[in-house]
Amino acid sequence: MIDKLEFLIALASERHFGRAAEISNVSQPTLSAAIKQLEDSFGTLLVNRGSRFQGFTPEGERVLAWARRIVGDARAMREDIETVKHGLSGHVRLAAIPTALAMTAALTTPFRARHPGVKFTILSRTSIDILRMLENLEIDAGLTYLDNEPLGKLDREPLYLEQYRLLTSPDSELGDRKTVTWAEVGKIPLCLLTPDMQNRRIIDQMLFKAGVTVSTTLESNSMIVLYAHVRSGRWASIMPALLAETLGLTDRVRAIPIVEPENVHSIGLVTVHRDPMSPLTGALLDMARHIAGTLPAPRV
């Protein structure tokens, strides 16, 4: 039964029979037959089919919700037994919003020093993707905003506050200022994250409240791309203060606090609520609590 429920979750993640079979390492006929067997056991259709996947029936959505709970608990149980036998080990899959990627090392480095048998995979994803991947058991934890959009029933541990800076060259239009306002920032061309990113939605909202419309000369889903352009001395961007300092400020880049109003958002670790919690997830949350508040405050 567990393997069939795994296939159902894979189908929910991929929304395509072929791709779901591929990530499940089975043939498409095998996956389709397993889901048909599930439907026969429940006596109802779970998946709307046509020439391609068309979504889940209402009954399918209910079975999917149970599948996520059952499969998640089964994985946690196996992990718990392995921990009793061999100590904490395994694989942590972590997804982070682009503005928090550089901060993952503050979590993973002390964690692995304490638990050397654990390895990590870290992915860059949007905040919406992180919630979807947690729901479909594709990741174990996410590093994302805690206070700007609904998170649902997730365990969360705050890590630091995201504050915003204008990154620009010293000889640019606003480069000699100690502080700048959102209204002033909105009047210069900027390179920013793409609109599907929550950080970009926050920036757009702040500029809208200041009465200006954002003017972008370049968009990317990578903070490294944005920072590389700022370092050329011919571009400006808005970035979180800690991220800018982590990437490394040079004499060609100034990070100027944006005020009127000052805007901050909480960044933290989120995991699916489960009781009992898997050992890896529990240890990760414990580490997040340990380092919370130890991250350096941004320099003014």
Protein Blocks (a to p, Z undefined) as FASTA:
>chain_A
ZZmmmmmmmmmmnopaklmmmmnopafklmmmmmmmmmmmnopafbdcdfbcebjafklm
mmmmmmmmmmmmmmmmmmmmmmmmnopadjddddddfklmmmmmmmmmmmmmmmmmbccd
dddddfklmmmmmmnopafbdcddfklbcebjaddddfbdcdddddddfklmklmpfbdc
fklmmmpccddddfkbmklmmmmmmmmmnopacddfbdcfbfklmmmmmmnopaccdddf
klmmmnopafkbccdddehiaddddddddddddddddfklmmmmmmmmmmgokaccddZZ
